[in-house]
Amino acid sequence: MENVQKLNHKFEAIAWGAFFIWWGITELFPSLPDGMGAVGIGLILLGLNAARSLNGIPASGFTTTLGILALVLGGLELARPVLHLPFELPVFAICLIVIGMVFLAREFGRIRTE
């Protein structure tokens, strides 16, 4: 059990390091397309959970959800010039609402099982 916790801690440290490096890269190079930062963060979070799963550690539903939402947000930002939507899609606000709904659904699910 202790080895699993140490391995999970190492995975989290690597993911945090990658997160801050990626964030720094996106700040240093503002010419990167809008959405690249979110796509990178989504890949880092999903990579963290893939590494956990491949090593017999349960994936975190929270970081998996955040990773998927970051990929969706980044993908929509990258596709904005191609989509030519007649309105501005408030992607970030939608992602915040979805995250809040996930929290509420998980908590209500726990209340019903108690």
LINTAMO-V154994 format. One record per residue. N is the residue number from 1. D_CENTER is the distance of its C-alpha to the mean C-alpha in Angstrom with 2 decimals. Layout:
N/D_CENTER + N/D_CENTER
//
This chain:
1/26.65 + 2/26.70 + 3/25.73 + 4/22.63 + 5/21.61 + 6/22.41 + 7/20.45 + 8/17.31 + 9/17.97 + 10/18.35 + 11/15.08 + 12/13.32 + 13/15.64 + 14/14.94 + 15/11.14 + 16/12.07 + 17/14.75 + 18/12.79 + 19/10.36 + 20/13.65 + 21/15.47 + 22/13.14 + 23/13.25 + 24/16.98 + 25/17.41 + 26/16.04 + 27/18.43 + 28/21.27 + 29/21.15 + 30/20.85 + 31/22.33 + 32/19.07 + 33/18.32 + 34/16.31 + 35/12.81 + 36/12.79 + 37/10.88 + 38/7.87 + 39/8.41 + 40/8.82 + 41/5.79 + 42/3.94 + 43/7.15 + 44/7.35 + 45/4.97 + 46/6.71 + 47/9.73 + 48/9.91 + 49/10.23 + 50/12.55 + 51/14.59 + 52/14.93 + 53/16.12 + 54/18.44 + 55/20.01 + 56/20.64 + 57/18.17 + 58/16.48 + 59/12.74 + 60/10.96 + 61/10.45 + 62/8.51 + 63/5.73 + 64/6.21 + 65/6.26 + 66/3.30 + 67/2.12 + 68/5.48 + 69/5.87 + 70/4.69 + 71/6.92 + 72/9.33 + 73/9.66 + 74/10.30 + 75/12.47 + 76/14.40 + 77/14.98 + 78/16.24 + 79/18.32 + 80/19.81 + 81/22.97 + 82/23.53 + 83/23.00 + 84/25.60 + 85/24.74 + 86/27.65 + 87/25.43 + 88/22.51 + 89/19.38 + 90/17.66 + 91/14.13 + 92/12.62 + 93/15.05 + 94/14.31 + 95/10.58 + 96/12.00 + 97/14.61 + 98/12.54 + 99/10.63 + 100/14.23 + 101/15.62 + 102/13.48 + 103/14.74 + 104/18.19 + 105/18.39 + 106/17.57 + 107/20.15 + 108/22.71 + 109/22.39 + 110/23.23 + 111/26.11 + 112/27.64 + 113/27.71 + 114/29.50
//
